């Protein structure tokens, strides 16, 4: 499997004067097909759900899921030109990096005990 992240914006809500835009984070397998949704694997969950065993992303990629999520988000951030999408990627990366740092500190503390 060769996972890649696809990002797209979707306007939601019924307020035509001030529509809300959501950014969707979709993980694809670029070995399956070049066309979405034929290559769809799963949705990239929010960082707090990456730790959950209920996440399809976590089930597919196991212990490597957090590092893979950071890699996919970092790569997408460097390539993205849309301001709104880049802002959402940045939010997710920041939260994910904070969680990784906390997890690493806990791991170090547990080893020292």
DSSP file (Angstrom, degrees, kcal/mol; ACC not computed):
  #  RESIDUE AA STRUCTURE BP1 BP2  ACC     N-H-->O    O-->H-N    N-H-->O    O-->H-N    TCO  KAPPA ALPHA  PHI   PSI    X-CA   Y-CA   Z-CA
    1    1 A X              0   0    0      0, 0.0     2,-0.5     0, 0.0    28,-0.1   0.000 360.0 360.0 360.0 137.1    0.0    0.0    0.0
    2    2 A X        -     0   0    0      2,-0.0    28,-2.4     0, 0.0    29,-0.2  -0.800 360.0-155.9-119.8  86.8    1.2    3.5   -0.9
    3    3 A X  E     +A   29   0A   0     -2,-0.5     2,-0.3    26,-0.2    26,-0.2  -0.346  17.3 172.5 -71.2 143.1   -0.8    5.9    1.3
    4    4 A X  E     -A   28   0A   0     24,-2.1    24,-2.9    -2,-0.1     2,-0.5  -0.973  27.5-122.6-143.0 154.0   -1.4    9.5    0.2
    5    5 A X  E     -A   27   0A   0     -2,-0.3     2,-0.4    22,-0.2    22,-0.2  -0.863  19.3-168.1-105.1 131.3   -3.5   12.2    1.6
    6    6 A X  E     -A   26   0A   0     20,-3.2    20,-2.8    -2,-0.5     2,-0.4  -0.962   7.2-166.4-115.0 135.5   -6.1   14.1   -0.5
    7    7 A X  E     +A   25   0A   0     -2,-0.4     2,-0.3    18,-0.2    18,-0.2  -0.964  12.1 165.8-123.0 136.7   -7.7   17.2    0.8
    8    8 A X  E     -A   24   0A   0     16,-1.6    16,-3.0    -2,-0.4     2,-0.3  -0.996  28.8-125.1-148.9 153.4  -10.8   19.0   -0.4
    9    9 A X  E     -A   23   0A   0     -2,-0.3     2,-0.4    14,-0.2    14,-0.2  -0.717  21.8-173.4 -97.3 145.8  -13.1   21.7    0.7
   10   10 A X  E     -A   22   0A   0     12,-2.6    12,-3.0    -2,-0.3     2,-0.5  -0.991  20.9-133.1-139.8 129.6  -16.9   21.3    0.9
   11   11 A X  E     -A   21   0A   0     -2,-0.4     2,-0.3    10,-0.2    10,-0.2  -0.697  31.8-179.1 -83.3 130.3  -19.4   24.0    1.8
   12   12 A X  E     +A   20   0A   0      8,-3.2     8,-1.5    -2,-0.5     3,-0.2  -0.831  32.7  48.3-125.8 163.3  -21.9   22.8    4.3
   13   13 A X  S    S-     0   0    0     -2,-0.3     6,-0.1     6,-0.1    -2,-0.0  -0.154  76.0 -99.8  93.8 169.0  -24.9   24.4    6.0
   14   14 A X  S    S+     0   0    0      4,-0.1     2,-1.0    -2,-0.1    -1,-0.1   0.322  81.6 111.4-111.4   5.9  -27.9   26.3    4.6
   15   15 A X        -     0   0    0      3,-0.2     3,-0.1    -3,-0.2     5,-0.1  -0.722  42.4-175.9 -85.0 104.1  -26.7   29.8    5.3
   16   16 A X  S    S+     0   0    0     -2,-1.0     3,-0.4     1,-0.2    -1,-0.2   0.766  79.9  54.9 -73.6 -25.5  -26.1   31.2    1.8
   17   17 A X  S    S+     0   0    0      1,-0.2    -1,-0.2    -3,-0.1     2,-0.1   0.842 126.6  17.1 -76.3 -33.3  -24.8   34.6    3.1
   18   18 A X  S    S-     0   0    0     -3,-0.1    -1,-0.2     2,-0.0    -3,-0.2  -0.575  83.0-170.5-139.1  72.4  -22.2   33.0    5.3
   19   19 A X        -     0   0    0     -3,-0.4     2,-0.4    -2,-0.1    -6,-0.1  -0.327  19.6-127.7 -68.9 147.1  -21.5   29.4    4.2
   20   20 A X  E     -A   12   0A   0     -8,-1.5    -8,-3.2    -5,-0.1     2,-0.5  -0.776  19.0-150.0 -93.7 137.4  -19.4   27.2    6.4
   21   21 A X  E     -A   11   0A   0     -2,-0.4     2,-0.4   -10,-0.2   -10,-0.2  -0.924   8.9-165.8-111.0 130.8  -16.5   25.4    4.7
   22   22 A X  E     -A   10   0A   0    -12,-3.0   -12,-2.6    -2,-0.5     2,-0.5  -0.892  13.1-141.0-110.9 145.2  -15.2   22.0    5.9
   23   23 A X  E     -A    9   0A   0     -2,-0.4     2,-0.4   -14,-0.2   -14,-0.2  -0.925  15.7-151.6-105.1 127.1  -11.9   20.4    4.9
   24   24 A X  E     -A    8   0A   0    -16,-3.0   -16,-1.6    -2,-0.5     2,-0.6  -0.843   1.4-155.1-101.9 134.2  -12.0   16.7    4.3
   25   25 A X  E     -A    7   0A   0     -2,-0.4    19,-2.1    19,-0.2     2,-0.5  -0.934  18.4-179.7-110.8 110.5   -8.9   14.6    4.9
   26   26 A X  E     -AB   6  43A   0    -20,-2.8   -20,-3.2    -2,-0.6     2,-0.5  -0.943  18.8-147.2-119.7 130.4   -9.0   11.4    2.8
   27   27 A X  E     -AB   5  42A   0     15,-3.2    14,-2.5    -2,-0.5    15,-1.5  -0.828  23.7-178.7 -95.3 129.4   -6.3    8.7    2.8
   28   28 A X  E     -AB   4  40A   0    -24,-2.9   -24,-2.1    -2,-0.5     2,-0.7  -0.804  30.1-126.0-121.2 164.6   -6.0    6.9   -0.6
   29   29 A X  E >>  -A    3   0A   0     10,-2.5     3,-1.7    -2,-0.3     4,-1.0  -0.935  15.9-163.2-110.2 106.5   -3.8    4.1   -1.9
   30   30 A X  T 34 S+     0   0    0    -28,-2.4    -1,-0.1    -2,-0.7   -27,-0.1   0.577  86.5  66.0 -70.6  -6.5   -2.1    5.4   -5.0
   31   31 A X  T 34 S+     0   0    0    -29,-0.2    -1,-0.3     1,-0.1     3,-0.1   0.727  97.7  55.1 -79.7 -23.2   -1.2    1.8   -6.0
   32   32 A X  T <4 S-     0   0    0     -3,-1.7     2,-0.3     1,-0.3    -2,-0.2   0.946 123.1 -32.4 -75.7 -49.3   -4.9    1.0   -6.4
   33   33 A X     <  -     0   0    0     -4,-1.0    -1,-0.3     6,-0.1    -4,-0.0  -0.980  40.6-125.0-165.0 161.3   -6.0    3.7   -8.9
   34   34 A X  S    S+     0   0    0     -2,-0.3     2,-0.5    -3,-0.1    -4,-0.1   0.578  89.7  79.9 -88.7 -11.2   -5.3    7.2  -10.0
   35   35 A X  S >> S-     0   0    0     -3,-0.0     4,-0.9     5,-0.0     3,-0.9  -0.854  82.0-111.3-108.7 125.8   -8.9    8.2   -9.6
   36   36 A X  T 34 S+     0   0    0     -2,-0.5    -2,-0.0     1,-0.3    -8,-0.0  -0.719  97.4  26.3 -79.4 137.2  -10.7    9.0   -6.3
   37   37 A X  T >4 S+     0   0    0     -2,-0.4     3,-1.7    -4,-0.0    -1,-0.3  -0.929 112.5  67.3 -97.2  10.3  -12.9    7.4   -5.0
   38   38 A X  T <4 S+     0   0    0     -3,-0.9    -2,-0.2     1,-0.3    -4,-0.0   0.791 107.1  44.4 -62.2 -25.9  -11.6    4.1   -6.5
   39   39 A X  T 3< S+     0   0    0     -4,-0.9   -10,-2.5    -7,-0.1    -1,-0.3   0.198  83.7 139.5-103.3  15.1   -8.5    4.4   -4.5
   40   40 A X  E <   +B   28   0A   0     -3,-1.7   -12,-0.2   -12,-0.2     3,-0.1  -0.357  17.2 164.5 -63.9 134.1  -10.2    5.3   -1.2
   41   41 A X  E     -     0   0A   0    -14,-2.5     2,-0.3     1,-0.4   -13,-0.2   0.721  57.4 -50.8-112.6 -56.2   -8.8    3.7    2.0
   42   42 A X  E     -B   27   0A   0    -15,-1.5   -15,-3.2    15,-0.0    -1,-0.4  -0.969  54.6 -84.2-169.5 175.5  -10.2    5.7    4.9
   43   43 A X  E     -B   26   0A   0     -2,-0.3     2,-0.7   -17,-0.2    14,-0.4  -0.781  42.5-118.2 -92.9 140.3  -10.7    9.1    6.4
   44   44 A X        -     0   0    0    -19,-2.1   -19,-0.2    -2,-0.4     3,-0.1  -0.712  37.9-140.1 -77.6 115.5   -7.8   10.6    8.4
   45   45 A X        -     0   0    0     -2,-0.7     5,-0.1     1,-0.1    -1,-0.0  -0.229  24.6 -86.2 -74.3 165.2   -9.2   11.0   11.9
   46   46 A X    >>  -     0   0    0      1,-0.1     3,-1.4     3,-0.1     4,-0.8  -0.309  51.1-100.1 -62.0 156.8   -8.6   14.0   14.2
   47   47 A X  H >> S+     0   0    0      1,-0.3     3,-0.9     2,-0.2     4,-0.5   0.822 121.2  55.9 -56.3 -37.3   -5.5   13.5   16.2
   48   48 A X  H 34 S+     0   0    0      1,-0.2     3,-0.5     2,-0.2    -1,-0.3   0.795 106.9  51.5 -67.6 -24.8   -7.3   12.4   19.4
   49   49 A X  H X4 S+     0   0    0     -3,-1.4     3,-0.6     1,-0.2     6,-0.3   0.594  90.7  77.4 -85.7 -11.0   -9.0    9.6   17.4
   50   50 A X  H << S+     0   0    0     -3,-0.9    -1,-0.2    -4,-0.8    -2,-0.2   0.803  93.9  51.6 -64.9 -27.4   -5.7    8.4   16.1
   51   51 A X  T 3< S+     0   0    0     -4,-0.5    -1,-0.2    -3,-0.5     2,-0.2   0.655  91.4  98.8 -82.1 -16.0   -5.1    6.7   19.5
   52   52 A X    X   -     0   0    0     -3,-0.6     3,-1.0    -4,-0.2     6,-0.2  -0.483  69.5-143.4 -77.5 139.8   -8.4    5.0   19.4
   53   53 A X  T 3  S+     0   0    0      1,-0.2    -1,-0.1    -2,-0.2     9,-0.1   0.593  98.2  68.9 -73.5 -10.2   -8.6    1.3   18.4
   54   54 A X  T 3  S+     0   0    0     -5,-0.1     2,-0.3     4,-0.1    -1,-0.2   0.615  75.2 103.3 -84.0 -12.7  -11.9    2.2   16.7
   55   55 A X    <>  -     0   0    0     -3,-1.0     4,-2.4    -6,-0.3     5,-0.2  -0.539  66.3-146.9 -73.8 129.7  -10.3    4.3   14.0
   56   56 A X  H  > S+     0   0    0     -2,-0.3     4,-2.4     1,-0.2     5,-0.2   0.891 102.3  55.3 -61.1 -39.3  -10.0    2.5   10.6
   57   57 A X  H  > S+     0   0    0    -14,-0.4     4,-2.4     1,-0.2     5,-0.2   0.928 109.3  46.2 -59.1 -45.4   -6.8    4.4   10.1
   58   58 A X  H  > S+     0   0    0      1,-0.2     4,-2.2     2,-0.2    -2,-0.2   0.894 111.4  51.9 -64.4 -41.0   -5.4    3.0   13.3
   59   59 A X  H  < S+     0   0    0     -4,-2.4    -1,-0.2     1,-0.2    -2,-0.2   0.882 114.2  43.9 -63.6 -38.1   -6.6   -0.5   12.5
   60   60 A X  H  < S+     0   0    0     -4,-2.4    -2,-0.2    -5,-0.2    -1,-0.2   0.898 127.2  26.3 -73.8 -41.1   -4.9   -0.3    9.1
   61   61 A X  H >< S-     0   0    0     -4,-2.4     3,-1.4     1,-0.2    -2,-0.2   0.472  86.7-170.1-109.6  -3.4   -1.6    1.2   10.1
   62   62 A X  G ><  -     0   0    0     -4,-2.2     3,-2.0     1,-0.3     4,-0.3  -0.136  67.3  -4.1  57.6-138.2   -1.3    0.1   13.8
   63   63 A X  G 3  S+     0   0    0      1,-0.3     3,-0.5     2,-0.1     4,-0.4   0.720 132.8  60.1 -63.8 -22.2    1.5    1.6   15.9
   64   64 A X  G <> S+     0   0    0     -3,-1.4     4,-2.7     1,-0.2    -1,-0.3   0.485  78.0  95.1 -83.0  -2.3    2.9    3.5   12.9
   65   65 A X  H <> S+     0   0    0     -3,-2.0     4,-2.6     1,-0.2    -1,-0.2   0.873  82.3  48.8 -61.9 -39.7   -0.4    5.4   12.4
   66   66 A X  H  > S+     0   0    0     -3,-0.5     4,-2.1    -4,-0.3    -1,-0.2   0.933 115.0  43.9 -67.6 -44.9    0.6    8.5   14.4
   67   67 A X  H  > S+     0   0    0     -4,-0.4     4,-2.2     2,-0.2    -2,-0.2   0.886 114.6  50.2 -66.4 -38.2    3.9    8.8   12.6
   68   68 A X  H  X S+     0   0    0     -4,-2.7     4,-3.0     2,-0.2     5,-0.2   0.907 108.4  52.7 -65.6 -41.5    2.3    8.2    9.3
   69   69 A X  H  X S+     0   0    0     -4,-2.6     4,-2.6    -5,-0.2     5,-0.2   0.926 110.4  47.7 -59.6 -44.9   -0.4   10.8   10.0
   70   70 A X  H  X S+     0   0    0     -4,-2.1     4,-2.6     2,-0.2    -1,-0.2   0.906 112.8  49.0 -63.1 -41.0    2.3   13.4   10.8
   71   71 A X  H  X S+     0   0    0     -4,-2.2     4,-2.3     2,-0.2    -2,-0.2   0.933 113.1  46.3 -63.9 -46.3    4.2   12.5    7.6
   72   72 A X  H  X S+     0   0    0     -4,-3.0     4,-2.3     1,-0.2    -2,-0.2   0.914 115.2  46.5 -63.2 -43.5    1.1   12.7    5.4
   73   73 A X  H  X S+     0   0    0     -4,-2.6     4,-2.5    -5,-0.2    -2,-0.2   0.905 112.2  50.2 -66.6 -41.8    0.1   16.0    7.0
   74   74 A X  H  X S+     0   0    0     -4,-2.6     4,-1.9    -5,-0.2    -2,-0.2   0.913 112.2  47.3 -62.7 -43.1    3.6   17.5    6.7
   75   75 A X  H  X S+     0   0    0     -4,-2.3     4,-1.2    -5,-0.2    -1,-0.2   0.913 113.2  48.1 -64.9 -42.8    3.8   16.6    3.1
   76   76 A X  H  X S+     0   0    0     -4,-2.3     4,-2.0     1,-0.2    -2,-0.2   0.886 109.0  54.7 -64.9 -38.6    0.4   18.0    2.3
   77   77 A X  H  < S+     0   0    0     -4,-2.5    -1,-0.2     1,-0.2    -2,-0.2   0.900 107.6  49.2 -61.8 -41.6    1.2   21.2    4.2
   78   78 A X  H  < S+     0   0    0     -4,-1.9    -1,-0.2     1,-0.2    -2,-0.2   0.784 118.3  39.5 -70.8 -25.8    4.3   21.8    2.0
   79   79 A X  H  < S+     0   0    0     -4,-1.2    -2,-0.2    -3,-0.2    -1,-0.2   0.693  92.7 100.7 -95.2 -20.5    2.4   21.2   -1.2
   80   80 A X     <  +     0   0    0     -4,-2.0    -4,-0.0    -5,-0.1     0, 0.0  -0.404  38.3 176.8 -75.2 140.1   -0.9   22.9   -0.5
   81   81 A X        +     0   0    0     -2,-0.1     2,-0.4     5,-0.0    -1,-0.1   0.604  51.4  99.9-112.3 -20.1   -1.5   26.4   -1.8
   82   82 A X     >  -     0   0    0      1,-0.1     4,-2.5     2,-0.0     5,-0.2  -0.557  65.2-146.2 -73.1 126.4   -5.1   27.0   -0.6
   83   83 A X  H  > S+     0   0    0     -2,-0.4     4,-2.2     1,-0.2     5,-0.2   0.909  94.6  48.4 -61.5 -46.9   -5.1   29.2    2.6
   84   84 A X  H  > S+     0   0    0      1,-0.2     4,-1.9     2,-0.2    -1,-0.2   0.904 114.2  45.6 -63.5 -42.4   -8.1   27.5    4.3
   85   85 A X  H  > S+     0   0    0      2,-0.2     4,-2.4     1,-0.2    -1,-0.2   0.920 112.3  51.2 -67.0 -42.9   -6.8   24.0    3.7
   86   86 A X  H  X S+     0   0    0     -4,-2.5     4,-2.4     1,-0.2    -2,-0.2   0.872 107.9  53.7 -62.4 -36.9   -3.3   24.9    4.8
   87   87 A X  H  X S+     0   0    0     -4,-2.2     4,-2.0     2,-0.2    -1,-0.2   0.913 109.5  47.4 -63.2 -43.7   -4.8   26.4    8.0
   88   88 A X  H  X S+     0   0    0     -4,-1.9     4,-2.1     2,-0.2    -2,-0.2   0.889 111.4  50.5 -65.8 -40.2   -6.6   23.2    8.8
   89   89 A X  H  X S+     0   0    0     -4,-2.4     4,-2.8     1,-0.2     5,-0.2   0.933 109.6  51.8 -62.5 -44.5   -3.6   21.1    8.1
   90   90 A X  H  X S+     0   0    0     -4,-2.4     4,-2.6     1,-0.2    -2,-0.2   0.889 107.9  51.4 -59.1 -41.6   -1.6   23.4   10.4
   91   91 A X  H  X S+     0   0    0     -4,-2.0     4,-2.2     2,-0.2    -1,-0.2   0.929 112.6  45.6 -61.1 -45.7   -4.1   23.0   13.2
   92   92 A X  H  X S+     0   0    0     -4,-2.1     4,-2.6     1,-0.2    -2,-0.2   0.910 113.1  49.6 -66.5 -41.4   -4.0   19.2   13.0
   93   93 A X  H  X S+     0   0    0     -4,-2.8     4,-2.9     2,-0.2     5,-0.2   0.922 110.4  50.4 -62.9 -43.8   -0.2   19.1   12.8
   94   94 A X  H  X S+     0   0    0     -4,-2.6     4,-2.0    -5,-0.2    -2,-0.2   0.935 113.9  44.4 -60.2 -47.7    0.1   21.4   15.9
   95   95 A X  H  X S+     0   0    0     -4,-2.2     4,-2.2     2,-0.2    -1,-0.2   0.904 114.4  49.4 -64.6 -42.0   -2.3   19.2   17.9
   96   96 A X  H  X S+     0   0    0     -4,-2.6     4,-2.4     1,-0.2    -2,-0.2   0.914 110.4  50.1 -64.8 -43.2   -0.7   16.0   16.8
   97   97 A X  H  X S+     0   0    0     -4,-2.9     4,-2.2     2,-0.2    -1,-0.2   0.877 109.9  51.4 -64.0 -37.6    2.8   17.3   17.6
   98   98 A X  H  X S+     0   0    0     -4,-2.0     4,-2.2    -5,-0.2    -1,-0.2   0.917 111.1  47.8 -63.9 -42.9    1.7   18.3   21.1
   99   99 A X  H  X S+     0   0    0     -4,-2.2     4,-2.5     1,-0.2    -2,-0.2   0.879 110.7  51.0 -66.5 -37.8    0.2   14.9   21.7
  100  100 A X  H  X S+     0   0    0     -4,-2.4     4,-2.4     2,-0.2    -1,-0.2   0.912 110.0  50.2 -64.9 -41.9    3.4   13.2   20.4
  101  101 A X  H  X S+     0   0    0     -4,-2.2     4,-2.2     2,-0.2    -2,-0.2   0.912 112.1  47.0 -63.0 -43.3    5.5   15.3   22.8
  102  102 A X  H  X S+     0   0    0     -4,-2.2     4,-2.5     2,-0.2     5,-0.2   0.924 112.2  50.2 -63.9 -44.4    3.2   14.5   25.8
  103  103 A X  H  X S+     0   0    0     -4,-2.5     4,-2.2     1,-0.2    -2,-0.2   0.893 110.7  49.6 -61.9 -39.9    3.3   10.8   24.9
  104  104 A X  H  X S+     0   0    0     -4,-2.4     4,-2.2     2,-0.2    -1,-0.2   0.893 110.3  50.3 -65.9 -40.0    7.1   10.8   24.6
  105  105 A X  H  X S+     0   0    0     -4,-2.2     4,-2.5     2,-0.2    -2,-0.2   0.913 111.1  48.8 -64.2 -41.8    7.4   12.6   28.0
  106  106 A X  H  X S+     0   0    0     -4,-2.5     4,-2.5     1,-0.2    -2,-0.2   0.912 110.5  51.2 -63.2 -42.1    5.1   10.0   29.6
  107  107 A X  H  X S+     0   0    0     -4,-2.2     4,-1.8     2,-0.2    -1,-0.2   0.901 110.7  48.1 -61.7 -42.1    7.2    7.2   28.1
  108  108 A X  H  X S+     0   0    0     -4,-2.2     4,-1.6     2,-0.2    -2,-0.2   0.914 112.2  49.4 -65.9 -42.9   10.4    8.7   29.4
  109  109 A X  H  X S+     0   0    0     -4,-2.5     4,-0.9     1,-0.2    -2,-0.2   0.898 109.8  51.3 -63.1 -40.7    8.9    9.1   32.9
  110  110 A X  H  < S+     0   0    0     -4,-2.5     3,-0.4     1,-0.2    -1,-0.2   0.863 109.5  50.4 -65.8 -35.7    7.7    5.5   32.9
  111  111 A X  H  < S+     0   0    0     -4,-1.8    -1,-0.2     1,-0.2    -2,-0.2   0.822 107.9  53.2 -71.2 -30.2   11.1    4.2   32.0
  112  112 A X  H  <        0   0    0     -4,-1.6    -1,-0.2     1,-0.2    -2,-0.2   0.647 360.0 360.0 -80.6 -14.0   12.8    6.2   34.7
  113  113 A X     <        0   0    0     -4,-0.9    -1,-0.2    -3,-0.4    -2,-0.2   0.474 360.0 360.0 -83.5 360.0   10.5    4.8   37.4
